[in-house]
Amino acid sequence: MGTARVVFDRWGDRYARRIASVRSSAVRDLFAAASMPDMISLSGGMPEVSRVPIAAVAQAASEAIMHEGAAALQYGSSEGREQIRTIIAELMAEIGVRLSPGEVVVTAGAQQALDLIAKAFIDPGDVIITEGPTYVGALQAFSAYQPDIRCIPMDDDGMRTDLLEEELKRLGPRGAKFIYTIPNFQNPAGVTMSPERRRRLLELAREYDIPVVEDDPYGRLRFEGGHMKPLRSLDDEVIYLGTFSKIFAPGLRLGWVTAPRPILAKILLVKQGADLCGSNFAQVTAERYFLGTRWRRVLQGLTATYSERRDAMLAALDEHFPPEARWTRPDGGFFVWVEMPPYVDCASMLAEAVEHGVTFVPGDGFYPDGRGRNCMRLAFCYAEPEKIAEGIRRLAEVLEDRLELYRAFIAAGAIEVEEGAA
Ligand SMILES: Cc1ncc(COP(=O)(O)O)c(C=O)c1O
């Protein structure tokens, strides 16, 4: 009972080659551990759905059936209902992007849009460019199409466009199929791309004639500082992915993509092969929710909750984490990224952390090539502030234990530490 059984997979030689390069997401694997009693989860990027007004959603779902039963229960158009695409166009106008509902395709979350884009663009061996580290779900979606993923490092201002330029020079014009970026409160790094870098990225993309894919699930979850213009508002050739997951609820699986018309037509084509059309029931429910609820007030409350949790995490890190650690200080979103010196293997500490009652995501899951083992992603979106503080304290204990060992090795000269490395 309770012990894992190793099952021989007799279909092992039948699978497509592309599936060999798809790795399971550590975030999903940690779901089971995260639900153990007294476990403090700093791993999953799960929105605080308990703050979504359940009565309002029940009302919206009931109206979807009572008033639009036939439409809600029937197949719909592949691009999604006109009504929800109109709401999406209005949401986009608020962030400086003018478009018509006809320029929007509704998807099953932004995740499906990532898969559809990969399917439409990537042949085996094609180069694509991402930030490093980057969103694990994007790596999963992309790697199924066997690309050669080049990761561009970031600093506190987001993707290093000087390093992007070097990579593009090496690759030459049209040398990559697309550049994928999460400019706001990046997952996993928590950093936001500066306006200068946004402009430079777009200049480079134009110069080398490479499409940009902008993934923006967290843009409206800003705690401080001014609104940052999305790349799409600066250049209408940008492919932009949005989602209702963080401003409403991920359970409805509703997101969207807008792109230049020829690209959108290809995305629509591959979507038809994927699922014919999205859920009409979910779309009508979301329409009713957005038209009939004071959703902005709900979102304000949610953002205040996340901001308080971010503060709790940063304060606890300041108090408990060892001097060797460095971490980002996000102005919004869900995540803090911790970097330890290169000789520290965070991935191997996870089991110990789980024993201590806390989960985190080791950094190597956010790279396609094993980098990031000295890093960890900490999510502040889900646990209450006191739990976050306690979780960080527990994690610091695990780190301290390990560091004691490393410090002894360093003192004995068994590990060389570069000048300037913490
Ligand atoms: C950067 C990023 N892109 C896409 C997604 C997928 O979101 P959705 O629920 O819209 O599929 C997530 C979810 O956490 C994310 O962090």
The ligand as an ORCA input file, in Angstrom:
! r2SCAN-3c Opt
* xyz 0 1
  C       3.484     32.335    -18.189
  C       2.268     31.486    -18.258
  N       1.707     31.257    -19.454
  C       0.605     30.502    -19.570
  C       0.018     29.923    -18.469
  C      -1.189     29.050    -18.669
  O      -2.316     29.667    -18.202
  P      -3.779     29.195    -18.583
  O      -4.428     28.818    -17.314
  O      -4.384     30.387    -19.223
  O      -3.678     28.057    -19.542
  C       0.559     30.131    -17.204
  C      -0.042     29.502    -16.028
  O       0.417     29.552    -14.939
  C       1.719     30.940    -17.100
  O       2.305     31.192    -15.927
*
